[in-house]
Amino acid sequence: MATDFIIEKTTNSRLASVDFSNIQFGHTFADHMLECDYADGKWGAIHIKPYGKLLLSPATTALHYGQSIFEGQKAYRLANGEAAIFRPKMNWERFNKSAKRMCMPEIPQDIFVEGMRKLVGIDKDWISPSKGGSLYIRPFMFATDEYVGIRPSEHYKFIIFCSPVNAYYNDPVKVKIEQHYVRASEGGVGEAKNAGNYGASLYPASLGQAQGYRQLLWTDGKEHKWIEESGTMNVFFVIGDKVITPNLDGSILDGVTRNSVITLLKDKGITVEERRISVDEVVEASRNNTLKDMFGAGTAATIAPIVAIGYNDGELVLPPMETREISTWLLDTLNGIRYGTKEDKFGWMIPALN
Ligand SMILES: Cc1ncc(COP(=O)(O)O)c(C=O)c1O
């Protein structure tokens, strides 16, 4: 059964005023958004309407008690001219995991995936045509009870809006191993994509940035011994002929890019180990020159090779870019699939709806 949408198209498109070669990440918004409200135990009608501001009560519970979750994914313009979204079902499944952990209602696939396909179909001309360009998609949900007091809200708002973007990092990335602050801990909410995780990371990240590090490399909350993930990326290390990435232990995000990287590497016959990896192991591999590559993997950055890792008062310097065979191959392969120039053998690109 086709999903029903109530569609109100803008009569005042802003598209012609956008210079796609000159957009800053996350600052420009496409013409339309999708909105759907939850009340009386069920989701209501799905509206697609002009992008615009929200009117909220000061007592909106999400603003006070943090029931707020989001996703981030991208649509691309394929070589054949079609618009397609990268693995939207995985984001939908993760969104519902986050919802469950934050005591929020799950959302049907119809609203999340089909709604996104419809929205992107309507705003497909907002996919940035620049090299490395795409349309970043931001689905999110927050509690809308007008109430002061701590309990799960009974009302929620789900919204999807889109933002044309170009490449995220233009220069090589340095990360710093965090040895004091904690992003997430065992039994906490690290694997949920809830707003509070990001709010809590801002202060420690700002300290790292003041020292010249773009992102922190988080370690476990108990001992600061085990590597977890970076700001908005999962991380991979190439040590000898193996690729190692921290296992999903409940405190790191189950990244869609991470999953795609593992799938592509295994398909190429490369050994991938999902396991605990200690700071000591990385330091040791760097010292004995077996640390060949390290990269972050995430929707915004795609594959971001790391040039240096700050640790204690020193820095582990990674091998030069021209030797980074694995990260270069991954970026090339993922881009090929996303822009439709390489075979999409896993069926990852899902077309937008007209
Ligand atoms: C904390 C964190 N880890 C990892 C990732 C990478 O996940 P994905 O590949 O699904 O974008 C993100 C970005 O969503 C993130 O916010």
Ligand as a Chemical Component Dictionary entry (heavy atoms), coordinates in Angstrom:
data_LIG
# 
_chem_comp.id                   LIG 
_chem_comp.type                 NON-POLYMER 
_chem_comp.pdbx_formal_charge   0 
_chem_comp.three_letter_code    LIG 
# 
loop_
_chem_comp_atom.comp_id 
_chem_comp_atom.atom_id 
_chem_comp_atom.alt_atom_id 
_chem_comp_atom.type_symbol 
_chem_comp_atom.charge 
_chem_comp_atom.model_Cartn_x 
_chem_comp_atom.model_Cartn_y 
_chem_comp_atom.model_Cartn_z 
_chem_comp_atom.pdbx_ordinal 
LIG C1 C1 C 0 29.126 9.549  17.669 1  
LIG C2 C2 C 0 29.114 9.111  16.254 2  
LIG N1 N1 N 0 29.834 8.029  15.908 3  
LIG C3 C3 C 0 29.847 7.575  14.635 4  
LIG C4 C4 C 0 29.122 8.199  13.650 5  
LIG C5 C5 C 0 29.119 7.642  12.253 6  
LIG O1 O1 O 0 27.865 7.054  11.951 7  
LIG P1 P1 P 0 27.314 7.021  10.466 8  
LIG O2 O2 O 0 28.304 6.310  9.651  9  
LIG O3 O3 O 0 26.019 6.284  10.559 10 
LIG O4 O4 O 0 27.149 8.436  10.040 11 
LIG C6 C6 C 0 28.369 9.347  13.963 12 
LIG C7 C7 C 0 27.585 10.035 12.937 13 
LIG O5 O5 O 0 26.422 9.806  12.799 14 
LIG C8 C8 C 0 28.351 9.804  15.297 15 
LIG O6 O6 O 0 27.637 10.881 15.638 16 
# 
loop_
_chem_comp_bond.comp_id 
_chem_comp_bond.atom_id_1 
_chem_comp_bond.atom_id_2 
_chem_comp_bond.value_order 
_chem_comp_bond.pdbx_ordinal 
LIG C1 C2 SING 1  
LIG C2 N1 SING 2  
LIG C2 C8 DOUB 3  
LIG N1 C3 DOUB 4  
LIG C3 C4 SING 5  
LIG C4 C5 SING 6  
LIG C4 C6 DOUB 7  
LIG C5 O1 SING 8  
LIG O1 P1 SING 9  
LIG P1 O2 DOUB 10 
LIG P1 O3 SING 11 
LIG P1 O4 SING 12 
LIG C6 C7 SING 13 
LIG C6 C8 SING 14 
LIG C7 O5 DOUB 15 
LIG C8 O6 SING 16 
# 
